[in-house]
Amino acid sequence: FPEIADAVQADFSDVMSLTEAMSGVDMIFHLISTSVPATSNKNPVHDIESNLVNTVKLLELMRNADLKRIVYLSSGGTVYGAPKSLPITENHPTNPTCSYGIVKLAIEKYLQMYAELYQLDVTILRPSNPYGPGQTHKGVQGFIGTCIDKINAGQPITVWGDGSVVRDYVYIDDVVSACLAAMTTEYTGPVNISSGVGYSLNQIINMIEKYKGEEIEVIYQQKRSFDIPEVILDNQLAKTSLGWTPLTSIEQGLGLTLQHGLK
């Protein structure tokens, strides 16, 4: 959309490029992450340096530029850790078990500190598991994207454990609408962005099989210690604070994703 937006490609640590990109803008959406949950513990120092440190640098640039509004996409899937109750509300204890979640939470705390000290207007969105057309498969993140990639390559889908792990999947259009709603909200705390419904890995695979009309080869391997059995986020606060509600069911969203992604 060249008439309304300029694309600037630069490293997150490039202060000069960030400063130039911030010129003349009213607010910032921070969606950058250089790590993913499953592998972040392998190099936590890099996770801290590339995400936490660079975000604090960004906040300093905003303070110097007197730019007061930021929307940050945190992580509803990792900041809470193992749930003590379901669905998980924003008041649930935060005990992440991976560096990714710890850094996301630390960034949230810095945002809140800048809000308190420098009157920064902060909205923190905690999305569950976004998916949708155009999602590229990189590394190990995004089960639905991984399934599509494996099917297109003619390879079996690998599942860690017995496939009973439950996650809350939110369609990308609903995440975008939440971001747009956050542009005008006066609410300044963390907000879960989710479907509010959980589906197991096996259920997702069964839905894909139903769409394809054929059985998919699945290899079940030993479960991983960091995989939390069930994560479902409560989205009631988003409805009251943002006026937002998810509109896309898993059947609709998965159908659109598969239509776009399967060869």
Summary of the structure (lengths in Angstrom):
residues: 263
radius of gyration: 18.9
end to end distance: 27.7
largest distance: 57.8
contacts: 797
relative contact order: 0.15
helix: 40%
strand: 16%
